[in-house]
Amino acid sequence: MIKKKNFNLLTKIIIGTAQFSKNYGVIKKKNQNPDEFIHLIRKYKIRTFDTSINYNKSFDLIEKNKKNSNLIIKLSTYKKNKIIPILKFKKQINQISSKIKENKIYSFMIHDFNLSYENKIRNHINFLSEYCLKKKIHFGFSIYNLREFNCIKKKYVFNILQIPLNIFNREFLDHKFIKYVKHKKIEVHARSVFLQGLLTNDLKFIPKKFLKFENLFSSWKKLCFKNGISRTDACINFILNYDFVSKIVIGFKNSEELKELIKIQRQRCNFIKNKTFSKIPKNLKNPNLWQKIKQK
């Protein structure tokens, strides 16, 4: 492994705020003191937050504690399995923009895009796209798979994209995808880099239904140990190996987690390309399918 000097991970981090107001991930971690945490963020000069109107009070916490911020705001187009009426959707955007100074909004994102009802939310997407163009802020999507990407690239103009990318989920390492986003200069953010904690926690801390994949988790842990690197460091360096990813969205339980993360050194971890993890079951690598996993 080759270490590179003068690397600052802080420049890559986007703070995920789901944990500000609720338990998140398979380990159910909630940030116990978000006010103190944001104070630390101010010290480290991290400016960008990934948030949503569904994350209760996250806007208020950020506004209260972080005056110089960039917000990536994710919007839903449906609620309780029903499409949000277009007028209500427009009103929601205007309310957010009036509550938050426009120069703090870095982007709006559609984050529940679904191929099964894409035609029903087309007006929502087009309105938001035009709104962002008018306000000169970024517009994009937070998606789950390449099928969704292949749909939106044909129908919509966008300049920012969030994708799941981690050791177990390598779908977006597709050559055509990488070539396209580079050519179009689309800003790509990686999320779910720890697979909600499955890649960094021992089996005794995760729900029992995941024990059916024990061989994969054990192989991953042993591989990291053999190469003298922690699983957290390896997950981050896996992302850093790909230059088409500009930012990494990460949520934190407390200030100590952030302090430990920023100590990570950039390394060329070629061992991570191990073929053992090239074919992971869909119901493991995609959190949307976890509810279908039956306990062993």
N, C-alpha and C positions, 0 to 999 in steps of 0.2 A: 504493500500500500504506500502511495506517495503522497505526502502532505504538502499542501500549497500554503505559503505564507501570505500574510496580509489579507486574509479572507474575513469578511464581516457578514455573518449570517443575518444580522439585524436588517440589512438592506433587502433581504428576501422575504421577511416575515409579514404576513397579514394576520391580524388578530381576529380569530373567530369568536363571536360573542354569544353563541348559543348557550354556553355554560354560565353566562352572567345571570340568567334567570331560571335555569332548570337543569336537571341532571341530564347528561348527554353521554352517548356511547354505551358500549356493552358493560363498561365498568360503572356507569352511572355517576360520572363525576360532575359536580357543580362547583363553580368558583365560589369559595367561601367568603372572600372579601374583595369583591370587584373594585370598590373604591380605592383600596390600597394597591391593587394590581394595576389599575390605570395610572396611578401616581408613579409606579415603577416604569410603566411604558413611557410616560412623559420624560423620565430621566434618561431612558434609552433612545429617545427621539423616534420612536415608532409611531407613524402617523395613520396608517391605513387599517380600517376595521371592516370586517365582513359581518353584515347584520341584516335583520329582517324585521318587519313589523310584527312578525309572529314571536320574536324574542322579547318578551315583556320587559319594558323599562330599559332596554339596552340603549335606545336613543338618549334617554334622560341621563343615564350613567355616563355616557360618552360626552354629552354636552356639558355636564356638570364638572367633569374632571379633565377634559382634554379639549382645550380651546382651538388647537391647531391640528385638525384631523381631516382625513379623507375617508368618506364612507362609501362602501360598496353595498348597495341596498337591494336585497332580493325581494321580488314581488311574486305573489301567488295569483294565479288566474282562476283558481277554483277553491271552494271551501266546503267541507263536508260532502265531497263528491258532487258538488254542483258548481257550474261555471258562474263566476262572479259577473253580474251584469256589467256591460261596458261602461255605462254611466257611473256606476259605483267605483269601477276600476280607475276611471279618469279622476274622479273626486279624491280617491285615495292618494294618487300621485300628487295632485295639487296640494293636499293637506300636508303631505310629507315635505314638499318643497317650501311651503310657507312656514313650517315648524323649524326646518333646518336651513341654514344659510346655503344658498345654491353653490357657493364656492367650496363648500365642504363635501358636496356630493360628487364623488369620483365617477360613479357609474350606477345605473339601474340594470338589474338582471332579472330575466324570467327564470325562476328556479324550479318550476314544476312542469316543465315542458314534457308533453306526452304525445307520442305518435297517434294514439287512438282517438284523440280529440283535437288534433292540431288545427283542423279546419274550423273548429268552433271558437278558437281563441285567436284566429288570424287578425281580427280587428284590434284585439288587445295588443298584440305584438307590434302591429304597424303603427298604432297610436304611440306606444312607448318609444319606438324607434325614431319617429318623427319628432317627438318631444325632446329626446336626448340630442338629436341633431340640432334642433333649434336652440337648446340651452348650452350646446357645446360641451356635453359630458359623454362619457363612454356608454355604449349600449351593448348588451350581450346576453348570453345564456349560461346557466349552470346545468350541465347535461350529465347523462349517466353512461351512454354508450355511443358507438360509432354510427349506428343506425339513425340515432337522433341527429348527430352531426351532419350526416349526409343529406338529411332532410332540410335542416336550417340553412345550410350553405347554398342550397339551390333556390331558396325562397326569400331569404332575408339578408340585409346588410348589417353586419355587426363588427365590432373591433375589440371585443374582450370575451373571454371564454373561461369557464371553470370546468375542470374535468377530474374524475377520480383517477389517481395514479399512485400505485404502491407496489411492493414486492409481489403481492398476489394478483394484482389487477394491472395488467400491462397492455390492455386493449388499445390504448391511445399511443402506443409506441409504433403504430402502423406508419410505414414509410410515406404513404400518400397523404395521411393526415398531417404529419410533420411538415412535409413539403408545402402543403396548402397554407397552413397557418404562418409559415415563414414567408411565403410569397406574398400573402395578403397583409402581412405585418399585424396579425391578430395577437393581442396580449393574452397569454395563456397562464392560468393559475392552477396549481395542483392542490387538490383537497383529498381528504381521507387518506393521508400519507401513512398513518398508523393503523388504518382500517378500524377506526374507533377504539383503538387500544388492543385489538387482538394480536397485533404483531409485536407488541412491546411488553405485554403482561404474561406472567406464568399461568398455566392452566388452572391452578387452584383459585385464581381470581376471576375467571370468566364463567359465563353460564354453562351449565352442564351439557346442554345440547350441542355445544361446539366440540365436545370431547370426541365425537366421531371423526374429527379431523386432526386428532392428536398426533398422528405421524407427520403431518405437514408442519405443525407448530414445533414439534421436537426437532425435526430436520433443520428448520430455520434457526432455532436457538443454538443447536450444535454447530452449525456453519459459522455463525457469528463468533461463537466462543473460539472455534478453531482459528479464526482469522484475527483474533484479538481486538474485537470491536463490539460495543454494546448494540443491542437491537435498535435502540432509538437513534444512535449515530448512523447505523447502517441504513435505516429507513430514510433519514434526511439525505445522506450522501447518494442514495439511489436516485433521488429526484435531482440533486445537483449535477449528476452526470449528464443531464439532458439540457442543452442550452435553449431549446424552444420554450422551456418553462421559465417564466420571468419571476413568479412569486409563489409562495407556499402558504396556504391557509392553515393555521394551527390554533386550536383552542387549548386553554390552560386551566388547571384546577386551582392553582395558586401561584404566587410570585416565585417560589422556589423552583417550580418547573421551568419557568422562563429563564431564570438565572442559570440553570443547568444546561438548557438547550443552547443558549448563545455561546457556550464554551466549545461547542462542536467544531472540530477542525475539518476542513474540506479534504476528502481523500478519494483516490481513484480505486474504488472497490470493485474490481473486475469479477470477484467471486460471486457477486450478487446476481450475475447473469446466469447462474447455475440453472440447468435445464429442469431441475427438480420442481421449480416453481413456474414453469412455462404453461402448464395446464392445470389450472385450479378450478374446481367445481363452481359453476355459476352461482349457486345458492350460498357459497361462502364468500366470494369476492364482491358480491353485490348486496349491500345492506338492505335494499328494498325487498330482497327475497328471504331474509333471515327468518321471518315469521313462518315460513314454510318448512324450516328445518325441524325435524322431529328429534326428540331427545333419544340418545343412544340407549 
